Amino acid sequence: MPDGRPNQRQRTRKDLLAAAAKLMQQGRTPTLDEVAEAAMVSRATAYRYFPGVEALLAEASVDVEVPEADAILKGANADPVARLERIDDALSSVIGTNEHALRTMLVHSLQRQAAGDESVPKRQNRRTPLIEAALEPARAEFKPADYKLLAKSLALVIGTEAMLVFKDVLRVDDAEARKVKRFMIRALVQAARK
């Protein structure tokens, strides 16, 4: 992404998703113009962030379903592995319910990347804040560099791309995928603690 206002671009993207989600929760299928108006941005701005209403609504439908970290981790102990497993379970549930929408989001993201469009964020980063919330009680157990490496490594294990590898490449069922992810989460946390 070019230098400039990356935080502002991220906020604008989030505002568009929030506006679309709010309109959808009212039982509507909004147009891109309606979402832009609700987000208080121009139609041209909305099109810079999303190639069309289908891409925006697909992502907004997922955005609505991703629970907050506090809800996922309520009552959890401080063990980072157990907390990360809760995060993985919650995101896996959202992914399973929204597989078509997530694949649609990925198609649009890849198309923008292939076209060389680096002007706006291509996707929201929903998993990193959840991973960091899961790790927070144990953060002091890790050196700062190891903590950062761990959080980034976990982002490869937890999320849509992992689902694609399990389903499309490895062709394993959900139970086997869960077993492999549990192994990877434990191994990564253990490696970061050393």
C-alpha positions as CSV (number, residue, x, y, z in Angstrom):
1,M,0.0,0.0,0.0
2,P,1.3,3.4,-0.8
3,D,2.4,5.8,2.0
4,G,-0.2,8.3,3.1
5,R,-3.1,7.6,5.3
6,P,-3.3,3.9,5.9
7,N,-5.2,4.2,9.1
8,Q,-7.8,6.5,7.5
9,R,-8.2,4.0,4.6
10,Q,-8.7,1.2,7.1
11,R,-11.3,3.2,9.0
12,T,-13.1,4.1,5.8
13,R,-13.2,0.5,4.8
14,K,-14.5,-0.5,8.2
15,D,-17.2,2.3,8.0
16,L,-18.4,0.9,4.7
17,L,-18.6,-2.6,6.1
18,A,-20.4,-1.4,9.2
19,A,-22.9,0.6,7.2
20,A,-23.6,-2.3,4.9
21,A,-24.1,-4.6,7.9
22,K,-26.5,-2.2,9.6
23,L,-28.6,-2.0,6.4
24,M,-28.5,-5.7,6.0
25,Q,-29.6,-6.2,9.6
26,Q,-32.7,-4.1,8.8
27,G,-33.6,-6.8,6.3
28,R,-32.5,-4.9,3.2
29,T,-30.2,-5.7,0.3
30,P,-28.6,-2.3,-0.1
31,T,-27.1,-0.8,-3.2
32,L,-23.5,0.4,-3.1
33,D,-24.9,4.0,-3.3
34,E,-27.0,3.4,-0.2
35,V,-24.1,2.0,1.7
36,A,-21.9,4.9,0.6
37,E,-24.5,7.4,1.8
38,A,-24.9,5.6,5.1
39,A,-21.1,5.5,5.6
40,M,-21.0,9.2,4.6
41,V,-18.6,8.7,1.8
42,S,-18.9,9.3,-1.9
43,R,-20.0,6.6,-4.4
44,A,-16.5,6.9,-6.0
45,T,-14.9,6.2,-2.6
46,A,-17.0,3.1,-2.1
47,Y,-16.0,1.8,-5.5
48,R,-12.3,2.3,-4.6
49,Y,-12.8,0.0,-1.7
50,F,-15.1,-2.6,-3.2
51,P,-15.4,-3.5,-6.9
52,G,-19.2,-3.8,-6.5
53,V,-22.0,-4.4,-4.1
54,E,-21.6,-8.2,-4.2
55,A,-18.1,-8.0,-2.8
56,L,-19.2,-5.5,-0.1
57,L,-22.2,-7.5,1.0
58,A,-20.3,-10.7,1.0
59,E,-17.8,-9.3,3.4
60,A,-20.3,-7.4,5.5
61,S,-22.3,-10.6,6.0
62,V,-19.2,-12.2,7.5
63,D,-18.3,-9.1,9.5
64,V,-21.6,-9.3,11.3
65,E,-21.0,-12.9,12.5
66,V,-17.5,-12.6,13.8
67,P,-17.8,-12.4,17.6
68,E,-15.9,-10.1,19.8
69,A,-12.9,-11.5,21.7
70,D,-14.5,-10.8,25.1
71,A,-17.5,-13.0,24.1
72,I,-15.3,-15.8,22.9
73,L,-13.0,-15.8,25.8
74,K,-15.5,-15.2,28.6
75,G,-14.7,-17.5,31.5
76,A,-11.5,-18.8,29.9
77,N,-8.4,-19.4,32.0
78,A,-5.0,-17.8,31.2
79,D,-3.6,-20.8,29.2
80,P,-2.8,-19.4,25.8
81,V,-3.4,-22.8,24.0
82,A,-6.9,-23.2,25.5
83,R,-7.7,-19.6,24.7
84,L,-6.4,-19.9,21.1
85,E,-8.4,-23.1,20.6
86,R,-11.5,-21.1,21.6
87,I,-10.7,-18.4,19.0
88,D,-10.1,-21.1,16.4
89,D,-13.4,-22.8,17.2
90,A,-15.3,-19.5,17.0
91,L,-13.7,-18.5,13.7
92,S,-14.1,-22.0,12.3
93,S,-17.8,-21.8,13.0
94,V,-18.1,-18.5,11.2
95,I,-16.0,-19.8,8.3
96,G,-18.1,-23.0,8.0
97,T,-21.4,-21.0,8.0
98,N,-20.0,-18.4,5.5
99,E,-17.8,-20.4,3.2
100,H,-19.4,-19.1,0.0
101,A,-19.2,-15.5,1.1
102,L,-15.5,-15.9,2.2
103,R,-14.6,-17.5,-1.1
104,T,-16.3,-14.6,-2.9
105,M,-14.3,-12.1,-0.7
106,L,-11.0,-13.9,-1.6
107,V,-11.9,-13.8,-5.3
108,H,-12.4,-10.1,-5.2
109,S,-9.2,-9.6,-3.2
110,L,-7.1,-11.6,-5.5
111,Q,-8.6,-9.8,-8.6
112,R,-7.6,-6.5,-7.1
113,Q,-4.1,-7.7,-6.3
114,A,-3.7,-9.2,-9.8
115,A,-4.7,-5.8,-11.3
116,G,-2.0,-4.1,-9.2
117,D,-4.5,-2.1,-7.1
118,E,-2.6,-1.2,-4.0
119,S,-4.6,2.0,-3.2
120,V,-6.9,0.6,-0.5
121,P,-6.8,-2.3,2.0
122,K,-8.0,-5.5,0.4
123,R,-9.4,-7.2,3.4
124,Q,-10.1,-6.6,7.1
125,N,-7.8,-8.2,9.6
126,R,-10.3,-9.8,12.0
127,R,-8.0,-12.6,13.2
128,T,-5.0,-10.7,14.6
129,P,-7.0,-8.8,17.3
130,L,-8.6,-12.1,18.4
131,I,-5.3,-13.9,18.5
132,E,-3.7,-11.1,20.5
133,A,-6.6,-11.1,22.9
134,A,-6.1,-14.9,23.4
135,L,-2.4,-14.4,24.1
136,E,-2.7,-11.3,26.3
137,P,-2.7,-13.0,29.7
138,A,0.4,-15.0,28.9
139,R,2.2,-12.2,27.0
140,A,4.9,-11.9,29.6
141,E,5.9,-15.5,29.0
142,F,7.3,-14.6,25.5
143,K,10.1,-12.3,24.5
144,P,8.6,-9.4,22.4
145,A,10.1,-10.7,19.1
146,D,8.9,-14.2,19.8
147,Y,5.4,-12.9,20.7
148,K,5.2,-11.0,17.4
149,L,6.4,-14.1,15.5
150,L,3.9,-16.3,17.3
151,A,0.9,-14.0,16.6
152,K,1.8,-13.9,12.9
153,S,2.4,-17.6,12.7
154,L,-1.0,-18.3,14.3
155,A,-2.6,-16.1,11.6
156,L,-1.6,-18.8,9.1
157,V,-3.3,-21.5,11.1
158,I,-6.4,-19.7,12.2
159,G,-8.6,-18.4,9.4
160,T,-10.0,-18.7,5.9
161,E,-6.8,-19.7,4.2
162,A,-6.3,-22.7,6.5
163,M,-9.8,-23.8,5.6
164,L,-8.9,-23.6,1.9
165,V,-5.8,-25.7,2.4
166,F,-7.6,-28.4,4.4
167,K,-10.6,-28.6,2.0
168,D,-9.1,-27.8,-1.4
169,V,-5.5,-29.1,-1.1
170,L,-5.4,-31.7,1.6
171,R,-9.1,-32.8,1.2
172,V,-9.6,-33.6,4.8
173,D,-12.8,-33.4,6.8
174,D,-13.4,-30.8,9.6
175,A,-12.5,-33.3,12.4
176,E,-9.1,-33.9,10.8
177,A,-8.5,-30.2,10.1
178,R,-9.3,-29.4,13.8
179,K,-6.9,-32.1,15.0
180,V,-4.1,-30.6,12.8
181,K,-4.8,-27.0,13.9
182,R,-4.7,-28.1,17.5
183,F,-1.3,-29.7,16.9
184,M,-0.1,-26.6,15.2
185,I,-1.3,-24.2,17.9
186,R,0.3,-26.2,20.7
187,A,3.6,-26.5,18.7
188,L,3.7,-22.8,17.9
189,V,3.1,-21.7,21.5
190,Q,5.6,-24.2,22.8
191,A,8.2,-23.0,20.2
192,A,7.7,-19.4,21.2
193,R,8.1,-20.2,24.9
194,K,11.6,-21.7,24.4
